[in-house]
Amino acid sequence: MTRPLVARIDTAALAHNLGVARRAAGGARLIAVVKANGYGHGLVRVAQALRAADAFAVLTLDEAAALRSAGYSHPILLLEGYFHPDELPEIARRRLIPVVHREDQAELLARARLEHRVDVFLKVDSGMHRLGLPPQRLATAAARLGDSAAVGSVTLMTHFACADDPAVGVAAQMAVFDAAARGLGLPASLANSAALLRYPQTHGDWVRPGIMLYGASPFAEQSGEALGLLPAMTLESRLIAVRQIRRGEAVGYGATFVAPRDMKIGIAACGYADGYPRHAGTGTPVLVEGRRSRTLGRVSMDMLAVDLEAVPHAHVGSPVTLWGEGLPVEEVAAAAGTIAYELLTAVAPRVRIEEC
Ligand SMILES: Cc1ncc(COP(=O)(O)O)c(C=O)c1O
């Protein structure tokens, strides 16, 4: 028998979530963000399920090449642009769209001699202070790129730091972006999932949803289900041992959980080497045979312990859902002090993937 841990990918859920994003986007075109191995769901599998998107966004040339090799002719955005000028000929040949986020990148591209003109997304830093040109330099860079024989279309772009946080929102960054873009007459791309769902004024010409396509909510206070999304990944395992422990006995490394009474516990085949967060403490929710329960003690490399009080009939082989259908990944992430993005993208290569 193979190890029972499996990540089930629901490709119909991906397609459904794309529909939700489309409806929210109104007339804007949609770039499906499929970086980080399709947020852990498998790059090519996700691209197939989301092929109705208008474009894809990835990080690296390798990911873009994998999509082209799999037959996708969509526009493909490289979210961090090119890392080295050597990449430009391949970017042109594969008709990829680099983000240009520094002035020296813009200058180098403007001077390049390439097989085809390269369309670009020119990124302005509207307040996140990560990537992007200073707003006051945007017009000059846009003009330089627009005048270059190496460049096709120029689309303006920015990224929001707090679109998921209603206390901050997007207003300040929108004001900076609008002022920088005014009069340039160029198309724009601003919205991640949170902005797409909450701030129609950010939609512009191209929206860039990621997390919502995988069925997770970008908001702490609103569930994916409430947004009409379906979980695309269910991480499921089984009990490989069941044992009775006595009051006062400890469970797992560091003996961090000590039984307050006699207890029945189960050991599930899933650990931090599978991508389950080691920092998830006692009480992180799991489903055993579909019933809610909790983890006990420290997560080991290959297994974790669960409380069987709510599921007394559980036995070796009983299914254990770590997240997904019936147990939102956002909820597990919150209990572990992290976000759904981290859990989904951390699923390890050794975890078997099944499509359903
Ligand atoms: C530049 C950019 N746009 C869009 C996204 C998608 O964001 P989300 O997954 O929150 O929708 C990301 C994700 O990190 C990003 O870096």
PDBQT file of the ligand as one rigid body, heavy atoms in Angstrom, charges set to zero:
ROOT
HETATM    1  C1  LIG A 401       2.205  41.451  -8.777  1.00  0.00    +0.000 C 
HETATM    2  C2  LIG A 401       1.149  40.495  -8.349  1.00  0.00    +0.000 A 
HETATM    3  N1  LIG A 401      -0.073  40.582  -8.896  1.00  0.00    +0.000 NA
HETATM    4  C3  LIG A 401      -1.078  39.737  -8.520  1.00  0.00    +0.000 A 
HETATM    5  C4  LIG A 401      -0.874  38.775  -7.554  1.00  0.00    +0.000 A 
HETATM    6  C5  LIG A 401      -2.019  37.887  -7.133  1.00  0.00    +0.000 C 
HETATM    7  O1  LIG A 401      -2.369  38.190  -5.811  1.00  0.00    +0.000 OA
HETATM    8  P1  LIG A 401      -3.523  37.388  -5.048  1.00  0.00    +0.000 P 
HETATM    9  O2  LIG A 401      -3.050  35.972  -4.968  1.00  0.00    +0.000 OA
HETATM   10  O3  LIG A 401      -3.592  38.023  -3.701  1.00  0.00    +0.000 OA
HETATM   11  O4  LIG A 401      -4.761  37.532  -5.849  1.00  0.00    +0.000 OA
HETATM   12  C6  LIG A 401       0.384  38.662  -6.968  1.00  0.00    +0.000 A 
HETATM   13  C7  LIG A 401       0.595  37.648  -5.933  1.00  0.00    +0.000 C 
HETATM   14  O5  LIG A 401       1.452  37.665  -5.110  1.00  0.00    +0.000 OA
HETATM   15  C8  LIG A 401       1.418  39.539  -7.373  1.00  0.00    +0.000 A 
HETATM   16  O6  LIG A 401       2.643  39.475  -6.829  1.00  0.00    +0.000 OA
ENDROOT
TORSDOF 0
